Amino acid sequence: MTLQADAPQRAIDPDKLMSFVFRAVDEVGATLNTALVVMGDKLGYYRTLADGSALTPAELAERTGTGEPYAREWLSAQAAGGYVTYDPQTRRYTLPAEHAVALADPTSPAYLPGFFQLAAGTVRDAPEILTAATDGDGLGWHAHNGDVHHGCERFFRTMYNGHLLNDWLPALDGVVEKLQAGARVADVGCGHGASTILMAQAFPSSTFVGSDYHAASIAVARARAEEAGVSDRVTFEVAPATAFSGTGYDLVAMFDSLHDMGDPVGAARYVRQAIAEDGTWMVVEPMAGDRVEDNLNPVGRTYYGFSTLLCTPASLSQDVGLALGTQAGPARIRDVATTAGFSTFGTAAFTPFNNVFEIRP
Ligand SMILES: C[S@@+](CC[C@H](N)C(=O)[O-])C[C@H]1O[C@@H](n2cnc3c(N)ncnc32)[C@H](O)[C@@H]1O
């Protein structure tokens, strides 16, 4: 006899059960849609539909050089999900103008394909996370497939283009003035360097040191700096957050990297000795409140998902393995900063996706 057989039976409401099952069906469709959006992005389906033309599957296939059955099934899946509209009279499919902005305009702050690429790459590595969770191990950022690294760059660059120069830096006391005059800046855990290069383009009198422990990311960052023509004022180096080069920094920035680190307190202590006495440590972290119940919303759901599959394993793969989690919230970040010897902590700005903390010695 099993324990379950002895357990009291819980009453089942069949309507609630079916409503949950249908919600789950929608979510399986959404899960598959992650790969379909990556497909539409990579095969040029969205770009081809972006001008608002009402196309048949054969026309979309012809214009993108892809197989008609794929274009047909993809279009119908997109129509069922509300990404495109379908006219049964003409049997043509149209991408609404607002969806075209979000899916086919890389200059828009609402541009989404990088987010889907990041999610698809993350899910692809899930089997290794299952093993790590069972064995009590982590999985480092470097161990993931390229869609994680490139999707992260594309998604975050969209946010930096939208907010870094216009909102976040101006929200920090006196920082823009220093950058204009010529400041020393460290961008720690810079990945492909999207934030470093954007700041270097805007503030040509300043010098920037981008660092990341992941050598392949630094190689991409160096190439991006060459392409952008900012190599004269930007240096990228392979270094962990507890050993990047230089001292006397006017601004140390961490963009969505602190919670990924195994030893965020150690990194914060290192920043404390590397920063000028009147310097600013800007920590950009995913939007989160302090309590679980603050984060039980669509953004929190997405970030808890990334936290389980990406950020927490990344932290666990390193020394200390504090595993702050993607939704650590302001109080825990403040705790990291004050434990490391910083005395001033505040939230300077926020967006639906990010908190921007201003921390001073
Ligand atoms: C989510 S990505 C963000 C990358 C970049 N800041 C951006 O905004 O695109 C987190 C980055 O933190 C880096 N990272 C994680 N642990 C690190 C550590 N201990 N020292 C330096 N970089 C680290 C990873 O290699 C990765 O590039």
The ligand as a Tripos MOL2 file, in Angstrom:
@<TRIPOS>MOLECULE
LIG
   27    29     1     0     0
SMALL
NO_CHARGES

@<TRIPOS>ATOM
      1 C1         23.5570   38.2460  -18.6290 C.3       1 LIG1
      2 S1         25.1700   38.4970  -19.2220 S.3       1 LIG1
      3 C2         25.2300   40.2750  -19.4310 C.3       1 LIG1
      4 C3         26.3310   40.6670  -20.3700 C.3       1 LIG1
      5 C4         26.4480   42.1690  -20.6320 C.3       1 LIG1
      6 N1         26.6550   42.9370  -19.4200 N.3       1 LIG1
      7 C5         25.2350   42.7060  -21.3620 C.2       1 LIG1
      8 O1         24.5520   43.5420  -20.7940 O.co2     1 LIG1
      9 O2         24.9900   42.2980  -22.5010 O.co2     1 LIG1
     10 C6         26.1390   38.2510  -17.7660 C.3       1 LIG1
     11 C7         27.6260   38.3960  -18.0190 C.3       1 LIG1
     12 O3         28.3180   38.2870  -16.7720 O.3       1 LIG1
     13 C8         29.5310   37.6100  -17.0160 C.3       1 LIG1
     14 N2         30.0400   37.0840  -15.7550 N.ar      1 LIG1
     15 C9         29.4790   36.1420  -14.9650 C.ar      1 LIG1
     16 N3         30.2330   35.9160  -13.8980 N.ar      1 LIG1
     17 C10        31.3020   36.7410  -13.9830 C.ar      1 LIG1
     18 C11        32.4230   36.9890  -13.1610 C.ar      1 LIG1
     19 N4         32.5950   36.3320  -12.0220 N.pl3     1 LIG1
     20 N5         33.3210   37.9140  -13.5660 N.ar      1 LIG1
     21 C12        33.1490   38.5850  -14.7190 C.ar      1 LIG1
     22 N6         32.1070   38.3890  -15.5560 N.ar      1 LIG1
     23 C13        31.1890   37.4810  -15.1720 C.ar      1 LIG1
     24 C14        29.1530   36.5510  -18.0230 C.3       1 LIG1
     25 O4         30.2630   36.0130  -18.6870 O.3       1 LIG1
     26 C15        28.2120   37.3400  -18.9290 C.3       1 LIG1
     27 O5         28.9090   37.9450  -19.9870 O.3       1 LIG1
@<TRIPOS>BOND
     1     1     2 1
     2     2     3 1
     3     2    10 1
     4     3     4 1
     5     4     5 1
     6     5     6 1
     7     5     7 1
     8     7     8 2
     9     7     9 1
    10    10    11 1
    11    11    12 1
    12    11    26 1
    13    12    13 1
    14    13    14 1
    15    13    24 1
    16    14    15 ar
    17    14    23 ar
    18    15    16 ar
    19    16    17 ar
    20    17    18 ar
    21    17    23 ar
    22    18    19 1
    23    18    20 ar
    24    20    21 ar
    25    21    22 ar
    26    22    23 ar
    27    24    25 1
    28    24    26 1
    29    26    27 1
@<TRIPOS>SUBSTRUCTURE
     1 LIG1         1 GROUP 0 **** ****
